[in-house]
């Protein structure tokens, strides 16, 4: 099993914050991390493919990621912890709680979902198709969709 990259902030009762898709712990949780670290040991795992966490060659399974998250908590010395997940982090937090109920004290899912919708598979197929485009076309698509800051593009050129 590959290890996840992670950060730890603060001291106190354990709190694991799981970020969403196409984000990072700080991108999802922002200034909450600093505030929560005043009273908790905040653990911020980077999901596979984000930060320094490698993207595996095989399909990613929720149970595998849940085990990786719990392995991170063990490495930092947390036997029990609260866990919160946002977006994709929500169902991953639920999976951790379901697989390791003796470790989880509290569970929070922010904008999460318990079951995958068929439209999620369609989105995955669209993302895969977009990734096969050349970088100029991807850059134009991101601009049209409003997913890239035009100021950044004008400063740095076409992606």
N, C-alpha and C positions, 0 to 999 in steps of 0.2 A: 504494500500500500504506500503510495506517495505521500509525503508530508506536505501540509499546507504551510505557507508563510503566515506569520501573524505578528501582531504587536500587542503589548500589554501596557496599560496605564493605570496608575493609582494603586491603592491598597484598601482592603476591606472585603466584604462578601463578594463572591464571584458573580460576574455578569458578562455573558457572551453576547456580542452584537453581530448579527450576520447581515451582510449587505445584499443588495439586489443585483439583478442581471446588469451587465455592462457598467458596473460601478466598482467602488472600493469601499472599505469600511468608513473612511473619512468622507467620501463622496456621498454616501447614504446617511450617515449619522452626524456629520458635521460637528458643530459646537457642542452637541450633546455629550460627546466623548469627554471633553475637558470637564464639564459640569458633573458627569457621573463618576469620573475618576477621583473626585474629591472625597467620595465615600465608598467606592467599590474598587475591586480589582477588575478592570474592564479588559476583556480579551477580544481582540479584533482579528478573526481569521480572514485570510484572503481566499476566496473561493477558487477552484481550479480555473486557470487561465487568467486570473487577475493578480496584479502585483507580481511577486516572485513565486507564486504558486504555479507549478507547471500544468499545462493542459494535457491530460492523458491522451494517448492514441486511441484507446477504446472509448465507447460511449460512457458518459458519466451517469452513474446510478445514485439516487438519493441516499440509499443505505450506505454506500461507500463514502459519500461526502459527510454523512452524519457520523460515521466512525472516525473519519479524519478530524472532524471538529472536536469530538470527545478526546481523541488522542492529543490534540493541542491543549485541552484543559488539563489533561494528566501531566503533560510536559511542564506546565506552569504551576503545578501543585494544587489545582482545584479539584476537590473530591465532589463537592456539590456546588451548583451554580444556577442562577436564573438565566434564561435565554430569551432573546428577542430577535426577530427577523423581519426585514422589510422586503416587500415584493417577493422575489424568489426565495429570499431568506426566511420568509414566513413558513412555507411548507417544509423547508429544511429544519427550522427550529422545531416544528411539529414532529418531524421524523426523529430528531434527536430525543425529544421527550417520550415518544412512543417506544423507541428502542432502548433507552436508558432512563426509565422513570425513577430509578433509585438515585440518579445523579442530578436530576432537574428539580429545582425548588419552585420555580415559577416559569410560565410560558406566555410570551406576548407575540402576536402576529400582527404586523402593521401592513395593511394592503396586501395581505397574503391570500392564499387560496388553498383549499384542501384537495381538490381534484383538478386535474388538467382538463381544459376545455379543448375540443377538436380544433378550434381556431388557433390555439398555441402551436400545434403541429404545422398548420399552414404558415404561420409566421416564421417558424424555423426554416421551412422550405424556401420562403422568400429571402430570408437572410442568407441562406446558402447560395442562392442564385446571385444575389447582389455581390457576395464575396468573390464570385468568379468574374466580375466585371473588371475592366482596367481602372487604375487609380483616378484618372481624370473623370471618367464617367461616374465613379463612386462619389468623388468630390462634388460634382454637379448635382447629383441626386441628393446628397446631404444638404446642400444649399437650398434646393427647391423645397425640401421637407422641413427646413428650418432647424436642422440638427447641428449645423455648424455656424459659428459666428462669422458673418461676412467680413468684419474688421480683421479677424485673425487671418482669413484667406487673403485679403488685400495686402496685409503685412508680410505674409509668408509665401505667397504664390499659390497656385492651384495644387491641391493635395495630389 
